[in-house]
């Protein structure tokens, strides 16, 4: 066993996993797994910069994570930063802050590397030789990875629940509640263009299995299961048919903020962006001709942990 720590800092959330990894058996045993919504990507699509308040929220979470990592005495730490920090002109401020707090330099990975880590995290535990299309719907970008025992094709595109919500659903500094048909159509048009871009590299219709990752997908899964509290064990490996995804997407996009906030499985930090996240999932399923989506709670965070364990061998 190798005790490792992995941090995934995305556009909407920052997550920590401390785990015992056994590369020989392929087992990854959680010791501590947690998430905070920090909205690092606040305004990045519009300004091209990380907002000071977003940086401070992220650094506050890093201070908490530093305490947890120290308590466990891990042998290695890897901090991966994704879409928001990749796009920002002031990303050096972010890098210096994380380095000061955690003592490790955040790696602002490329979209393709992000896709590869997501695929490893989602599929390493699965003893299958069938092909899988792994789709990781984040706050700022979505990754598409096709593979079996290895990655065959991957592409990251700049559509995510935060990016498209801020781009199309904000009016005069506030969120349209609920969004208009025209706003939804504008989101959908961006998604379709991005799917064209992804499909130029990744054959989206060739896979026998569609695996969905990250908070938008797992939240849709929790709603589909009718849960009254978020339950990772129940959600992991659950299967949601296309018709149910379509119904949930319609319900979320026609609900008010208060109605969405009243659902106990929707994290407060996702209330304003979950409708767009669900719409992206629905569009992906249509493009891939997927009758259902298999939902995985294991994703890029697990892939990062495996990369630390492999490096320590």
N, C-alpha and C positions, 0 to 999 in steps of 0.2 A: 504494500500500500504506500502511496505517496500523497501526503496532505498538501493540497493546492488551494489557491484562491484565484477567483476570476471575477473581473468587474466588466460589465457591459454598460457603456454610457451611450444612450441613444438620444433621439430628438425629444422624446417625451419622458422617458424614465431612466433611472440608473439602478442597476441591479448587482447584487453580490452573491456569489456562490463560494462557500468553503466546503471542500469535499475530500473524501478519501478515494483516490483513483487507483484501480488495479488494471493496468494495460493488458495483463495476461488473460484475465477473465472478461475484460470489457465492462466491468462494473464500476459505477460511480455512485458513491454513497454520500448523500447530503449530510453535512454537519451544521450548516447554516445557509439558508437561502432567503433573501429578502429583496424588497423593491421599494423605491420611493419615486413618486412622480415629481420631477423637478422642472420639466418643460424647458430644457436647455435650448431647444430650437425656437423659443419664443421670438417671433419677428424676423428670423433669419432669412426666410424666403423674400421678405420685403426689403430689409436693410443690408443683408449680406454680412451682418455682425452679430456676435453673441451679446445679448443685453446684460448690463451689469447685475441686475437683480437675478437673472437666470444663472449667471456664473456663481453668485453667492449662494443660491439654493443648492446648486450642484456641489460646491465646496463644503457646505454644511453636511450634506449626505456623506461626502468623502471622509469627513472627520469622524463620523459615526462608524463608517466601514473600517477605518484605520484601527479603531479600538477593537472591533470584532476580530480582525485579522491578527492583531497582536496577541489576543487572548488564545487563539488556536495554535500559534507557533507554526505557521505553514512553511514549507520548503521553497515555495515559489509563488509569485504573484504576477498576473498579467492583466493589464488594463487596456481594453479596446474601446475606442471611440468611433462612432459611426457617422451617420449622415450630417447632422447639424454642425459638428466640429470640422468635418471635412469641407464644408461649404464656406465657413466663416473666415473673413479677412483677419480677424483678431484672434485666431485660434492659438497663437503663441501665449496669450494671457491664460488661456485654459490649460495649456500644457504646463506652464510654470506653476500654476496653482495646485494642480494635481501632484506634480513632482514634490512640491514643498510639503504637502499633507501626507501622501502615501509613500513617498520615497521611490516611486516607480514612474517612469515616463509613459504617459498614455500613447498608445499607437493609433494614429488616425489611419485606419486601414482603408484600402481601396474597396470599392463596391464588390469586385470579384472575390477578394479575400473574405469579405464579410459573408458572401454567399457560401463559400466553401466551409467556413466555420459553422454556419447555420446547418448545412447539410450533415456535417459530422455529428453535431449535437443531436439532431433529430433522428438520425438513422443508426448510430453506432450500436444501440441496444437491440435493434431489430435484426433477428436472424433470418433475413430474407435475401434472395438473390434477384427479386423482381425489381424492375425500375420504379423509381419514385420521383415525382415532381414536388419539390419542397418549395413552399412559398412563405416568405417571412414578411408580413405586413407591418412595417414600422411607422414611426411618426413622420419621418422625412423621406424615406425611400422604401422600396419593396424589392426583395431579392427573389430571383427565380433560379432554382438549381435542379437540373435533371441528372440522375445518376443511378447506379446500382451499388456495386461494391466500391465504386469510385465515381468522382464527378465527371460527367460527360460534357456538360455545357452549363454555363452560369452567366447571369446578367443582373445587374442592379439598375433600377430606374427610379427617377426622382418623383415618385408618387407615394404619399403617406398620409395618415389620417390628420396629422397636425398641419402639414404643408398645404394640403388641399382645402382643409377647413378655413385656414387663415386666408388662403388665396381667393376663395369663392363665397364663403358664407358670412364674412364680416362686412358690416355696413356702418359707417360713422363710428368706428371703434367698438361696436357691439355685435354680438352674434345674432343673426336672423333666427327667430325662434317661433315655429319651426322654419326650415329653409323653404324658399319658393321653388316651384317647378323649374324655373329658369336657372336658378343656382344649382340645383341637382343636375340638370342637364349639362351645365358647364363643368361640374366635377366629372361627370361620366365621360365627357369628351376628352378631358385630360387623361383619364384612365385608359380609354381606348387607344389614344395615341401612344401612351407608354407601353401598352400591351403589344402594339405593332412593333415597337422598338425592341422589346424583350423577345418577341417571337422571331425576329430576324436572326437571333443567336441561339435561342433555346426552343427546341420543338415542343411547344406546350401541349400538343395533343397526343404525344407518343407514349405517355406514362400510363401504367396500369393503376397507379395510386397517386392521389393528390394529398399531400400532407401540409397542413396549415399551422403556422407558428405565430407566436407573439400575442400581445394583449388584446388586440381587436378580435383575433380569431378565437382565443380562449374565452373571451367574454361572450361572443356569439354562442360558443359551445355551452357555457353556463346557462344562458337564457334558453337555449334549445332543450336542455335537460330539466328546466323548470326548477332550478336550485333556489333555495331561499338564503343561502350563504355560499360564498365562493369555496369550492372544494376541488383542489388540484388533482387529487387521486381519482375523483369521479370524472373529471374533464379529460384527463390524459388517456389517449387512445380511443376516445369516444368518436362516433361517426355521425355526421349531420348531413341529411340529404339536401339536395339543391333546393327543393321546394320550401323546406323549413328556413334555409338561409334567406331566400327571397322574402318570405313572410316577415322574418325578424328585421330585415333591412327596411322594408316598407314601414313597419311599426316604429322603428327608431327614427326614421327621417320625417315622420309625421307627428311624432311626440314633441311635447314642450320640454324645456330644460327640467322643470319640476317633475314631470312624469318620468323622465329618464333617471333623474337623481333618486327617485323613490324606489328604484329597483336595487335591492341590496347586493346584487352581484356585479353591478357596474361601479368600478372604483371612481371616487369623486373626481380624480384627475382625468378620467376618460369620458365623463358625461357629455362634454361638448364636442368630442371628436369621434365617438363610437359609431355614429350614423355613417360617416364617411368611411370609416374602417370597414364596416359591414358591406357598404356598397362596393368597395374595392374587392372584397372577397367574392361577392356575387358575380362581379364582372369577370374575375379570374376563372371561376367555375364555368361560366358560360363559354369563355374563350377556349378553355381546356376540354370542353364537353364532359365535365366531371359530374357524375351522378351524385357523388357525396364527397365530403372532405373528412379526412382523418385528422383529428386535432392532437397536437403534441405539446406537452408542457416542457419538453426538452428542446432546446434551441441553441442559438449562438452562444449563450452563457455556458452551456455544457460543452460546446465545441471549444471554447476558450480554455476551460478547465482541462480538457483532454490534451490540448496543445502544450500546456504547462507540464502535465504529467509525462508526455512523450519526451519533452526536452530534458527532463530530469533523469531519464533512464540511462 
